[in-house]
Amino acid sequence: MRSLVTARLSIAAVLSLSLSAAPPARAAAPGGSCSIPQTPRRLDRIEPRSTTSIVSQVTTESLLYTPRAGGQPERLFRCGQHYHFPIEDPQGCPGEVPSRGKVATQPPPGERVEVHTVYAKVVRHTGCDPETLDCCLEQPFVALAFQGRVTAGGLPGPIVQPPGRPLAEWSGSTTGTTLYPNDCNPAAQWSFRLGCNFPVSEAQLRQFHHVDPPRCLQPVERLSRDLTLVVPAKR
């Protein structure tokens, strides 16, 4: 019996040492059983700062994506564009209304919408809905985003990501309300042009067939820790 007790104590000691020495992988995960940092998030308090963006050579059809953590640049291709009303990622703009489950088929002038243009490594050009992620076949996914203020009337035409900086950039996920297992959306990199007064006309929004409802802000334990404010380089 004494030898059995001694053996059990030895096993318990080994297990205790093993657990204390193991890295807290689960504690570092974004939350629950989802190991992918999720989006959306607040963008009104951002540190650290950088003068280097994860995206460059941006056109309406492609961009060059360079991971902030290092790695080879990759050419990605546009695979979709959609907008959310209400917005998903609040910046603290005057009159900014957080999501309360309200969805409109056509936001009236003065309201704020959030426009997402998505790029992927491999895309499909036919037989898919470009207002969803159906045309985005292979990661990495990069979402260019901005908040637009709806203006009355206007003319139909493409919605183009505003150039310049500052940008908020982070690793997160796709958004929308598609229910993935464990509410764990696929990974996406984000480059969000900060600003409160970028115009988007009613005519431009009418070109879309539907409005995407916003996904709720994600709790802090599901957010990445790499949120970075990208500012202009000093001259």
N, C-alpha and C positions, 0 to 999 in steps of 0.2 A: 504493500500500500504506500509506504514511504517513497519507494522508487517511482511509483505511478504519480504521486503528488509532485515529486521533484521534476518529472518529465513534463507534467502539465504546466508547472510554473515556468520551466525553460521555454516551452512553446509560446506561452503568453508573453514572455519577455521579448522573444524574437519578433512576434507579431507587433508588439508595441513599438519596438525600434523600427520595424519596417514601415509602419504607418507614419511615424513621426518623420522618417527620412524621405518618404515619398513626396514628390512635388504636388502642390494643391491644384491639380489639373482641373478638377470639377469646379473648384471655387473660382478659378479664373475664367471659366466659361461664361458666355453672356447670360445664361439663365436657363433653368429647367434642363430639359434634355436637348436643347438647341445649342450647338456649338458654333453657330454662325452669328456674328454681331448683327443686330437688327436695326431697321430704319422704319419710321422717321424719328427725329430728335430735335431738341431746341438748338438754335444757332445764335443766340444772343450773348453768350459768354464763351469765347474761344481762346484757348492757349494750347500749344505754343504757336509761334509765327514762323513763316518760311517765305522765301522769295521764289521757291521752286514748286511748280504745279505738277500734278501727275499726268496732265494732258498737254499736248502741244500739236502744232500743225492741224488745227481743227478746221474742218470744212463741213458743208452740209452732208457729205457722204462718208467721211472717214476722219479719224484722229489717231494720234500716236499716244499710246498709254505706257507710262513708265512707273512701275510700282514704287511707292515711297520707301519701302523697306529695302529696295535694291532689286536688281534683276534686269534682264534685257527688255528694251522697248518692244512693244507689239503694235502692229497696225490693226485697228478695229474699224468695223464698218457699221454705218447707221442701220438699225433694224426696227425702229419704232419711235413714235411720239404720241403723247397723250397729255391730258391735263386733269388736275384735281380741283374740285371745289366742294367745300372749303379747302384751304391750304393744308399741307401736312407738316412742314418744317418751319415753325415760327421764328422770325428774326427780331421781333419787337418793333415792327413798323407801326406808325400811327393808324388807328382804326383796324388793326389786324384782328380778325375774329377767329379764335381757335375752333377746331372741329367739335360740333355737338351732335353729330349725326345728321346734319342738314345737308341735303343734296338737291341741286337745281339742274334742270335740263339746259338752261341758258342763263348764266350769271348776268345780272343787270349791270349797267355802267356804274363804276365806283367800287365794285366788289373786287376782291383779290383772288386770283387763281394761281396755281403752281404748275408750271409746264416742265415736263420731263422728256428729254430726247435721249434715246438709249442706243448704245453701240455695243457690238459683240464681235468676237473673233471670227465666227462663221455665221452667216445669215442666209435666210431664205428670201427670195425675191418675188415669188408668186405663190398663190394658194394659201396665204396666211393673212391674218388681220394685223396691219401695222399700228393699230391703236392699242394692241396688247403686246405681250412678249412672245407671241406665236412665231414671229419671224427671227427671233434671237435664238440661235441653235447651240452655240458653244461659248462657254466662258473663256476669258473674263468678260463680264458685263460692266460697262461704265455708263452712268447716268449723268448727263449734264442737266442742270436744273436752275430755275429762277422763279421769282414771284412776279407776276404781272398784274397791273392795274387795268381793269376793263374800261375801254373808252367806247363811246357811242358811235354806232355806224361803222364807217371805215370801208375798206375794200378787201376782198379775199386775197390771200397771199400767204406764203410760208411764214411760220413763226421761227425766228432765228434766235439762238442763244446770244444774249448780249455779250459783247467782247469786254475785255479788261478785267480789273480786279477791284476790290478784294473778292476772294473766293473762300468758301468753307469746303474743306475736303476731308473725307473720312471713309473708312471701310465699313460697309453695312450690308443691306440686303435690298432686294426689290420690295416694292410696297404694294398698294392695291389691296383688295379684300379677298383674293383667292385664298382658300383655306388649305394650306399645306399641313402635313402631319406636324403636330405639336406647335402649330402656328409659327413654323420655322421657314421663312422665305429664302429663296436662293441668294447666294452672295452677289453683291454688286459694289463697285467703287463709285464714290460720289464726288462731283465737282459742282458746287452750288454758287452761282454768281449772286453775291449779296447786293441788296439795293431795294428800295421801296417804290420806285416810280417808273419802272419799265412798262411802256404801254403795250397792251394787247387789245385789238379791236373786237367788237362783237362779230363783225364779218369773218375775221380769222377763226374765231371759236366755232362759228356755225359750220365750218368745214369738217369738224369732227362729228362722228356718228353718235357718240355717247360721252358722258362725263364720268370720270372715275371718282367714286367716293373716296374720301381720305381714310387711310389706316390710322389707328390711334397712336399717339406718342408712346414709344417703348420705354419700359422702366429702366432705370440706370444700370441694373445688373445685366441687361441684354444689349447694352451699347458698347461699341468699341472705345478704346482709350487713345485713338490716334487722331481725333478731331484737330485739324490744323487750319489756322488762318493764313491764307496765301496773300501776301501784299506785294505791291510793286517794288522792283529792285531799286535801290538807291543809285542815283547818278552822281 
